[in-house]
Amino acid sequence: MSKRLSSPVRRQSFLDERASSLGLEWAERWRETLLAEGRRAAGAWPGTLSEARARVDQFIASELARRGLASVTDAERTVIARSMYAAAKRHWNEHRDREEE
């Protein structure tokens, strides 16, 4: 087991940091996608909690598995998804294109 993540506090810190960074990356990807389509990255955050849960499964759960660590619990998955969603929404709102009047 990785010593870096072996303690519950370190594991939680890792999960919190990954949720935040993945949320930021998620918002940036949405922005890049819209801009590539010739659309403005404006309005409300387009992501959903279902997408956040899928991202937890895709990125965090697989990363833990690669490190030989226990997978996320249902409770952790819910908390991480909400944290990721909140980080993405916050980043989106801080960097979105302003609506034209």
Secondary structure, 3 states (H helix, E strand, C coil): CCHHHCCHHHHHHHHHHHHHHHHHHHHHHHHHHHHHCCCCCECCCCCCHHHHHHHHHHHHHHHHHHCCCCCCCHHHHHHHHHHHHHHHHHHHHHHCECCCC
